[in-house]
Every structure is written in structure tokens, then in C-alpha cells.
């Protein structure tokens, strides 16, 4: 039996309801050229899949801008500021919180300014908070920094008035030792998220990767999932910007 048998069954439910799922891809923590980034770019080229690449502004510079020049499938976006935790020991990690909102917003403005200079004309207006977390008082004001949308994880709302385009299927198993999920685990999660997305009227499903920490299992799983959806099933991967701009979900 195929590892995607249950996914196929759920996709049949979509077909019966005259619905078509849509997917998008996000990768986090980019800062500099790296062989692992090259491998990721090679993968999206292979499958012709657009990628929203979350870049850490305080760590990025001209070498990354040079590497991404001429890569039309890759769209950079702001990933916090320095990817530093500001919460007390024992609490869940948060960069966009744990201090005055004005301080956080000032950093976000500076981060957006830096990346706008590095990626003129190509920087996305989507904000990706490090660790997918943002304090409510910051979320309520991120529009002041010029962002048009926010992307975190699952179906959770952050409290912002902006559109939210989240990821639901994570390639990495953080709790299990920061290793890549096996393909069967991701297939099961994909089926579950497809069912939830259908119940929500066909909202897009985001797949999340972290190229800097991928092991071979993560790379193999990511390629297999994208290949199954895009090649075997002929399903669309869209840009995050188009999903926000044309949203009917």
C-alpha cells in the first residue's frame, strides 16, 4: 500500500465536494549562502515550486543577496530581527515579545529596511516571527511597520488585523530530537491537515522546512512530499504573495 493511500482518500473527498487544495512552501532561518541553501534551491528548481524564504535581517548581507539574485522562484521575507530569545529561562522562546512593544516594532522596522536594501523590488511584505510566536501587543501593531500579512504555524491566530497565511506541515521533528520526520509521519499529518483545510472551506496548506538543520531523512521527505503533490497529483504550489493578494479563503 502506498504511504499516501490515506492522503489519496482525503483528496477524493475534496474532489467530491468540487474543491481543489492549494499548497505553498516556506523555509526559515536563512542568513548567508550555504551548500544546504543551494540544495534547497535545487529542489525548488527541480519541481518548479515557489519558495518563501524567511531571512534573519541582522545576520544577512550582500553575499545572500548575490546568491538569490536570478532565483525567481525564491522570495525573501523578514524573519524577526536577530532571531534572539527575549523570554525567561523555561518559557517558550519568543523574539517578538518579552519587552516593550515599541522596542520590538523598532527592530522590525530596521529589519525590514535592511532587507529592502538587500532585496530591492523582491522583498515580500509578509512577516515570519521566529519560533512562529509573536506577543499580542506586537501583533496588533505590526501593520505600522509596513507588513501586509503574517505567517506562523497551524491555524492559530496571532491577534493581528492583517491576513495570516500559516504553515501546517513541518518537515522537522523538533520534539523528537531535531531530526527530519519520516515520510509516513508527514503523510499522516498531511492527510489530517487536508481534512482540516477542507472543513475550513479550502484554506491553503503551508509546508515548512529549515534547510540549515535538515538531515537526509528531512531532505528525502521534503522531496517526496513535493513530488507526490506536484507531479503525481498535479496539485498547485503557489506563491505566498498570490495567496494573500487573491485570497478567497
Secondary structure as the mmCIF struct_conf table of DSSP 4:
data_model
#
loop_
_struct_conf.conf_type_id
_struct_conf.id
_struct_conf.beg_label_comp_id
_struct_conf.beg_label_asym_id
_struct_conf.beg_label_seq_id
_struct_conf.end_label_comp_id
_struct_conf.end_label_asym_id
_struct_conf.end_label_seq_id
TURN_TY1_P TURN_TY1_P1 UNK A 3 UNK A 4
HELX_RH_AL_P HELX_RH_AL_P1 UNK A 5 UNK A 16
TURN_TY1_P TURN_TY1_P2 UNK A 17 UNK A 18
STRN STRN1 UNK A 22 UNK A 30
BEND BEND1 UNK A 32 UNK A 32
HELX_RH_AL_P HELX_RH_AL_P2 UNK A 35 UNK A 47
TURN_TY1_P TURN_TY1_P3 UNK A 48 UNK A 48
STRN STRN2 UNK A 51 UNK A 55
TURN_TY1_P TURN_TY1_P4 UNK A 57 UNK A 59
HELX_RH_AL_P HELX_RH_AL_P3 UNK A 62 UNK A 68
TURN_TY1_P TURN_TY1_P5 UNK A 69 UNK A 70
TURN_TY1_P TURN_TY1_P6 UNK A 72 UNK A 73
STRN STRN3 UNK A 74 UNK A 78
BEND BEND2 UNK A 81 UNK A 82
BEND BEND3 UNK A 87 UNK A 87
HELX_LH_PP_P HELX_LH_PP_P1 UNK A 88 UNK A 88
TURN_TY1_P TURN_TY1_P7 UNK A 89 UNK A 90
BEND BEND4 UNK A 91 UNK A 91
HELX_LH_PP_P HELX_LH_PP_P2 UNK A 92 UNK A 93
BEND BEND5 UNK A 95 UNK A 95
STRN STRN4 UNK A 96 UNK A 96
BEND BEND6 UNK A 98 UNK A 99
HELX_RH_AL_P HELX_RH_AL_P4 UNK A 101 UNK A 118
TURN_TY1_P TURN_TY1_P8 UNK A 119 UNK A 122
BEND BEND7 UNK A 125 UNK A 125
STRN STRN5 UNK A 126 UNK A 128
HELX_RH_3T_P HELX_RH_3T_P1 UNK A 130 UNK A 132
STRN STRN6 UNK A 134 UNK A 134
HELX_RH_AL_P HELX_RH_AL_P5 UNK A 136 UNK A 139
TURN_TY1_P TURN_TY1_P9 UNK A 140 UNK A 141
HELX_RH_3T_P HELX_RH_3T_P2 UNK A 142 UNK A 145
TURN_TY1_P TURN_TY1_P10 UNK A 146 UNK A 146
STRN STRN7 UNK A 149 UNK A 151
STRN STRN8 UNK A 153 UNK A 153
TURN_TY1_P TURN_TY1_P11 UNK A 154 UNK A 155
BEND BEND8 UNK A 159 UNK A 159
BEND BEND9 UNK A 161 UNK A 162
STRN STRN9 UNK A 163 UNK A 164
STRN STRN10 UNK A 167 UNK A 170
BEND BEND10 UNK A 171 UNK A 171
STRN STRN11 UNK A 172 UNK A 173
TURN_TY1_P TURN_TY1_P12 UNK A 174 UNK A 177
BEND BEND11 UNK A 178 UNK A 178
STRN STRN12 UNK A 179 UNK A 180
HELX_LH_PP_P HELX_LH_PP_P3 UNK A 181 UNK A 182
HELX_RH_AL_P HELX_RH_AL_P6 UNK A 183 UNK A 199
TURN_TY1_P TURN_TY1_P13 UNK A 200 UNK A 201
BEND BEND12 UNK A 202 UNK A 202
STRN STRN13 UNK A 205 UNK A 209
HELX_RH_3T_P HELX_RH_3T_P3 UNK A 211 UNK A 213
HELX_RH_AL_P HELX_RH_AL_P7 UNK A 216 UNK A 227
HELX_RH_PI_P HELX_RH_PI_P1 UNK A 228 UNK A 232
BEND BEND13 UNK A 233 UNK A 233
STRN STRN14 UNK A 236 UNK A 237
HELX_RH_AL_P HELX_RH_AL_P8 UNK A 240 UNK A 245
TURN_TY1_P TURN_TY1_P14 UNK A 246 UNK A 246
#
